[in-house]
Amino acid sequence: AKNLAEHGVFSRNVTAPFSPEQLRTPGYPLLLAFFYKLIPTVPFLAAVQNVFFLIGIILVYQIALLLGTRKGTALMAAGLLALEPTTVYWNNQLTTESFFAVFLLAAVFYFIAFFKHSPLRTLFYAGFFLGFSLLVRPVTQYLGVIFLIALGVVGVRQRLAWKRLGLGAALFLLGYGAITAPWMYRNAALFG
């Protein structure tokens, strides 16, 4: 992240020449670099992660409401996340957990929202945020397939039109690809 902020290169090398990074995904370093340029201190970066995770707490509340729970139950779910000790600990370390969780929760929120009579564009947003979560932590690389299978299964159970399901799948893939394709292109161009 420091190399991105100070030298504009994505590399593990601490001095020139900076060889391009091949294994680590760029999402978290890019986010850190952005905020590091504003105020270059670790406590500030930890504070940003905590503020960002507040969005995750709100998303848990909203997801619970989308799933049909009462407001009190949704507040309890959000409160449990806010007070869960390991979450509080990891949000104060420079680790990917807070940003990853928020991007993944945003993908889930928009995905569920589609089935609650939201417009097709919510599936684009679901793919977009799932793509961001992949660039922060690559453990979600196969989750897009699961989202598409769930789209088909739930869509058929809700008797959605095939055209709507096809357009939704295409928008999901477009959102996902808009974020992940540049990284895949960069890796193919640099490393074959």
RALIN-V34889 format. One record per backbone hydrogen bond with DSSP energy under -0.5 kcal/mol. CO is the residue of the C=O (numbers start at 1). NH is the residue of the N-H. E is the energy in kcal/mol with one decimal. If there is no record, write none. Layout:
CO:NH:E ; CO:NH:E
This chain:
1:5:-2.5 ; 2:6:-2.9 ; 3:7:-2.8 ; 3:8:-1.1 ; 3:9:-1.1 ; 4:8:-0.7 ; 9:11:-0.9 ; 10:21:-2.4 ; 17:19:-0.8 ; 26:30:-2.6 ; 27:31:-2.1 ; 28:32:-2.9 ; 29:33:-2.8 ; 30:34:-2.2 ; 31:35:-2.0 ; 32:36:-3.0 ; 33:37:-1.9 ; 34:38:-0.8 ; 35:39:-2.1 ; 39:41:-2.3 ; 41:45:-1.7 ; 42:46:-2.5 ; 43:47:-2.3 ; 44:48:-2.4 ; 45:49:-2.1 ; 46:50:-2.1 ; 47:51:-2.6 ; 48:52:-2.9 ; 49:53:-2.2 ; 50:54:-1.1 ; 51:54:-0.6 ; 51:55:-0.7 ; 52:55:-1.2 ; 52:56:-0.8 ; 53:57:-1.9 ; 54:58:-2.1 ; 55:59:-2.4 ; 56:60:-2.3 ; 57:61:-1.9 ; 58:62:-2.5 ; 59:63:-3.0 ; 60:64:-2.4 ; 61:65:-2.0 ; 62:66:-2.5 ; 63:67:-2.0 ; 64:69:-2.2 ; 65:68:-1.7 ; 70:74:-2.5 ; 71:75:-2.7 ; 72:76:-2.0 ; 73:77:-2.3 ; 74:78:-2.2 ; 75:79:-2.8 ; 76:80:-2.7 ; 77:81:-1.8 ; 78:82:-2.3 ; 79:83:-1.9 ; 80:84:-1.0 ; 81:84:-0.5 ; 84:88:-2.1 ; 85:89:-2.4 ; 86:90:-2.9 ; 87:91:-2.1 ; 88:92:-0.6 ; 89:92:-1.4 ; 90:93:-1.3 ; 93:95:-1.9 ; 96:100:-2.8 ; 97:101:-2.8 ; 98:102:-2.0 ; 99:103:-2.5 ; 100:104:-2.7 ; 101:105:-2.8 ; 102:106:-2.4 ; 103:107:-2.0 ; 104:108:-2.3 ; 105:109:-2.9 ; 106:110:-2.4 ; 107:111:-2.1 ; 108:112:-2.7 ; 109:113:-2.5 ; 110:114:-1.5 ; 111:115:-0.8 ; 112:115:-0.7 ; 112:116:-0.6 ; 113:116:-1.2 ; 113:118:-1.1 ; 114:117:-0.8 ; 114:118:-0.6 ; 119:122:-1.8 ; 120:123:-2.0 ; 120:124:-0.7 ; 121:125:-2.0 ; 122:126:-2.2 ; 123:127:-2.2 ; 124:128:-2.6 ; 125:129:-2.8 ; 126:130:-2.1 ; 127:131:-2.4 ; 128:132:-1.9 ; 129:133:-2.4 ; 130:134:-1.9 ; 131:135:-1.8 ; 132:136:-1.3 ; 133:137:-2.9 ; 135:27:-2.3 ; 135:28:-0.6 ; 137:140:-1.1 ; 138:141:-1.7 ; 140:143:-1.2 ; 140:144:-0.7 ; 142:145:-0.7 ; 142:146:-1.2 ; 143:147:-2.5 ; 144:148:-2.2 ; 145:149:-2.4 ; 146:150:-2.7 ; 147:151:-2.5 ; 148:152:-2.1 ; 149:153:-2.8 ; 150:154:-2.8 ; 151:155:-2.1 ; 152:156:-2.3 ; 153:157:-2.3 ; 154:158:-2.2 ; 155:160:-3.0 ; 156:159:-1.1 ; 161:165:-2.3 ; 162:166:-2.8 ; 163:167:-2.6 ; 164:168:-2.4 ; 165:169:-2.6 ; 166:170:-2.3 ; 167:171:-2.6 ; 168:172:-2.4 ; 169:173:-2.5 ; 170:174:-2.2 ; 171:175:-2.5 ; 172:176:-2.4 ; 173:177:-2.9 ; 174:178:-2.3 ; 175:179:-0.9 ; 176:179:-0.5 ; 176:180:-2.4 ; 177:181:-2.5 ; 180:184:-2.2 ; 181:185:-3.0 ; 182:186:-2.4 ; 183:187:-2.4 ; 184:188:-2.4 ; 185:189:-2.7 ; 186:190:-2.4 ; 187:191:-2.9 ; 188:192:-1.5
